[in-house]
Each structure stands twice: as C-alpha cells, then as structure tokens.
C-alpha cells in the first residue's frame, strides 16, 4: 500500500519521483482494465467529481470524463461558455456553489496560471489541474512519460526534444519537470521568439536547428502552434514556421536513426507535422490518447483514496 | 505485541491437503474441459498454481485453463483503510462466459474478498458455475453469507488471532501457523 505525497494534483513540480512511480504502477493495472470486455470497475462509486472547464477542450475533457465513468464515479460537467461566469460570478463562488452540492473532487481547466493552486487553498475538495494557462498540465505530462516508458521500458538517459511553441505551452513545462524527474535528458527546439526567457534555468538547452535536434533525440514531442494564445506576431507566417520547424516524412527518413513522434493534440496537420508523419508507424499519438485514460484513472483513484 | 504461534499444517500435512483438494476437484470436474481455475491475488495464486500442477501430475492429459484475478478495484473497504490499496496483476486472457469456475484463495475469513472476486469475475463474462476452494477456512467469522465448497482445513479462531500461510515459493517453506496474541 502506498500513498501519494500530495493531496491534489496541481502540477508536476510538486510531485516526488516516487509519486510518479506509484501513478505509473497503478495506471498499468487500469490499462489492463480498460482493455477488458467490461471496462468498468466500481472503485469510486460513492465519489462525485465535477469537471470545470473554463476554457475549451475536447480530448482532455472527454478523457477525464471517461476515466471517471470507468471508475463508476458520478460526474458533473460544467463549461464556462454557458454558465453564470458570464454574469460575473467569481471563481471561488462558482466552485463553492458546486461543492455545496456535495462534490468530492474537482477537475479544472482555467485560462489563468495558478488557478488550480488558488482553488486548492480556498475550497475543500481534491483538485486535479487539467491545465492552467501557460503554467502546467500535469496529466498530459504523465501520460506522455508513461507512453515513452511503455515504448522504451525506462526513461533514464533517453533524449527527448520538445519542438515548437514552448512559450505558450503548459504541456512543455509539465513535460520538462516530469521527464527530468524520471532521468531523461530534455532539450527544446523552436524559433527563439517562442522560447521563454528563463528556459535555460530549468537545465534545458535550446536548439534552433530542427534537423540537428531530431538527430540528437530518441523521442520528439511536437507541440501545436497555439494561435489563440498569440497576441503578437512571433513569427512571420505559418508557412515559414512549417518550412523551418515542421516535420515531414522526407526529414524523418533522412535522420540517422528511427525516432518516435509524439503530439499532445489537437494536431494542425500540415503545420507542425504532416499527415504521413502523424499516421506513420513512428508516431505513438493514438497510444498517448489511450494511455491518457489509464493515467487519469490512476490519478483519480489515488487521490480519491485519500479523501477522509 | 508478543505472539504465540501454533503450527496447524506442517509441511507434510500441507502437501497432503493439496493432493486431497486436487482429487476432490477431479471427482466433480472430470477432465476439466470448460473449467477454469482462478487464483485470487495476491496470496491465492500460489495455491491455484499448486493445485494445477498437482492435477497435471495425476493426469498429464488434463487441459486446464487458469488465471489470476485482482479484486482491489472491487473491494468495499477502499478508502476505509487509510491508504489507497495498490492492486496486483490480473491475468485472464479469455472470457469466462459459460465456464465452470473454481475460485481459489488461501484463507476464507470475512468473505469480503470473495464477494469482491465474484464482482470482478463478472467483468469477464457470465460463468456457468462458480465454486470456492480455500486452504484454510476460519469458521464462524463470516460477515457475508459465503461458504467454501472445497476446504483444506477448518480452523476455529477468534478475531485477534491471525492465520499466516507460508509458501515455498516466497517464504521458503510450506506451513500454516495460527498466531494468538499473548495475554498480559
């Protein structure tokens, strides 16, 4: 029997390496469960979980919802686009109102960095951060690392490159924390205008040449160009970005070794990767989605186990 | 707390008991077609493996399907134990639809594990019949109306006593010991 060192999953930064190990070990079992003829277990039958999405999401929201349902939890869905948030209600008020309906856990996505930490301090429920602005997206990082572990057995000493818009990406930050904790070497690649100013203080080297970066790595995590988060024009055109930082089949075939391609989704096909790369044998994008359900089941199961 | 241990099955009795249980199964399951022996994780799997190899010793032509089942996610005491329960592996690479199941565990005590096991089994289909085989039956301690069909040994014990089954595979010897807390 083991227990996580945290009461909420707010970010990877606050996790111990052992916590990640416990989550992976539990997720292994849930992966077996979701491949059974009957994919549902009754573990969380007395738990109610609210999914609060103050920002759009398809994959993460569906993945959490299916994970909750596979664990037999009762699920409440909320999205800000059709709610009283539009009428000016504060975050704490919104959440406390929902908690008055006796909710045990909250899964939240919010456009503001730190929203999940703020909530954890002020409301009495287990909080799972499903993405807060450009800060963290811990379950995505966990499922990425889990997918790499599934393919290579261990992350220790593996070279992993994260390509694209690091500046606006919560996936990049959580992934850097997670992969480094597990002993992988992490570098980032992309135009300098899309690099955070203090990226090197995380022990992460920046490579600006894509081919050099891909030749160095075992795994490339391609990020989406987040057009909705760019107020300024940070590169001249999408076409130019694709020419310099897009991965296509010819580039992949010209490398010294066979690397693995990952993408957190949604893919802009033809921008950061071409369709033939996304659908090739080297891509494990759909495995990531399957593993996402197992990882989220593990996180919810372990946190729910700590409810008094 | 200091404890007194009393051996209730020594090495010889232990192995005779397993042989007897195997013969009892043969009486009821003939050639074991459509029969599956399932060990409950974590401690029932040693007994189910032992029974299986004993059956094959008796008749090597038996075609016996077997597997292991973890009941952690089906337990009713989840979140009542302080820490989350960490599961073990389930290995059932077939459905149990219309099969005759022999569920195997080391000790039958409150019956709650078996209840979870019956629930867990349903995730793999609708078995034709389910029977329960245990090495040790702690009588009069049931919380639920569950009884074993094949029993290695009945033990009368009180709540504060503990029954520990040791296996050659993990503990270097086959033995069952009943521990009684010492009176002050």
Interface residues (C-beta under 8 A of the other chain):
Chain A: X1 X2 X3 X22 X25 X26 X29 X32 X33 X36 X37 X38 X39 X40 X41 X42 X43 X71 X301 X302 X304 X305 X306 X307
Chain B: X70 X72 X73 X74 X78 X79 X81 X83 X84 X85 X86 X87 X88 X89 X90 X95 X119 X122 X123 X124 X125
